């Protein structure tokens, strides 16, 4: 079996570490591995299949001869992404820089795998909240059509990286001990609070996070007429995003039918047994690769409607797992870069 | 000015304490005050305007000669409510027992104050999540009509009483110290988690809490055609419920117009200045009597739509404040019980 020269750019962060974990767990055919990051993290030791690797500072020359570069996100994507692609490396990018570029495929493997074949060097990994919603949405879309989606999110602090995690702990400790809380990463105290503000505010007073859920979903689903509105909220949960998703379908679908199509859809686990208090919760989905769906209910406030409660680990399926799945498709379709 | 003989039934609980606070803060014309509760709390001392009062066990005779009885909720309402009403006491009841009874007015003073006049001894105080939603909803209803509402809630643990509050603290401490968490009041760990399950499951797999938001809102608004769907979720916040409310209006209303009608509506405070990071958050609305509304945005996913983020202290406006406001209307309209 062929092996590939794989690198992670931004290896030392929360998503970088998960990329490394998922490459190992999925037994991706890694022939050679290179871990890169900013100079601040250079020299750090990380482990892959029991072997230590030293993180190098990302340089233009770092990409020479590599096959696939998984970018964890941030500024490095803008700085090195196009350069890496020009050198014949397939870039799988977790930042938002290229997602809406018409020349860059935006891929969720359960939804639009074939789009991988259209890449010109860069393939974008969607926003975490978008990925988590779009997987079950596609199952319903295929079964009953989708007219309109109203989504409200409950997003974990690890969406803001390792600093977000540390800040929730610091705020919770301070609040429990009656000490003053000093927000740094978040605009306000996040422990025992909710902040309806993720990423920057943009047109019509929607946040960038909210627009991502609208625009990226349309691109992934190849349906510009898909009506979507989103409200995104940070909650005091460490890991796994949750979403209350209301779907107006084109055709009638019962809760039982929805449960059936969802449970047969790849990457989805249905947890929906109210009598036994079974429904997805963020505390119990962390470290998992699937999207968990429960509270599946017909919505009679509209001719054909459905309510879903969707939970998934946003560092896994919402980021690292989806990126490695894209890398698997690149290998499967044989669409590596040309050198 | 006339003074009234007022009693609180269930005085020793979280809502009972707030009822006492609000009676004092609003300077309700209390001529005589009686505090009642179950035998378990009898003998407890509580303060009103600096004077100590001893909690008595609720007995049928407790109601003799009283004018107004504020019931904090629970089983006492079913047991003593009709009896108190038969004795000529106006019962203002915070339980769910009588809310959907066609002979019992269900009142939010900013929305349907005149319904107080129709009482036959019992006036019901709506569910906390319903009250918090229906106040801003009425402002929009009057300005642009309402076709459909999709609401997702983020509900504080104090909605489950003092035990809910203690359990969040206990779970948070245990989780931070790496100790095992033992849920009692909630079905699962609530600290650093979300539980999409409030009250019991009922028809169509909706919870009773979700049905309350549908059925009570229709009754309060006098509009049985109002289409509403709800998903209710417990979040690790001590106090104040938050709601993401999507409204499809009959007529077009801009965000600016919505901001205007909401800011002029009684009981509403608009906090909506994204450029200065101003939006309602549960941590900062506790102890307040108003409903805070922010993140006011037009929703273009439908012909005429609006998104609101609504936060309010569910022990105040969601319970005690609303009940005392009803008592004020009873006095204002002179519709006390007949003896």
Interface residues (C-beta under 8 A of the other chain):
Chain A: X148 X149 X150 X152 X154 X168 X169 X172 X173 X176 X187 X188 X189 X191 X192 X193 X194 X195 X196 X197 X201 X204 X205 X206 X214 X227 X228 X229 X231 X233 X235 X236 X237 X238 X242 X244 X246 X255 X272 X274 X275 X277 X279 X280 X281 X282 X283 X294 X295 X296 X297 X298 X299 X300 X301 X302 X305 X307 X309
Chain B: X148 X149 X150 X152 X154 X168 X169 X172 X173 X176 X187 X188 X189 X191 X192 X193 X194 X195 X196 X197 X201 X204 X205 X206 X227 X228 X229 X231 X233 X235 X236 X237 X238 X242 X244 X246 X255 X272 X274 X275 X277 X279 X280 X281 X282 X283 X294 X295 X296 X297 X298 X299 X300 X301 X302 X305 X307 X309
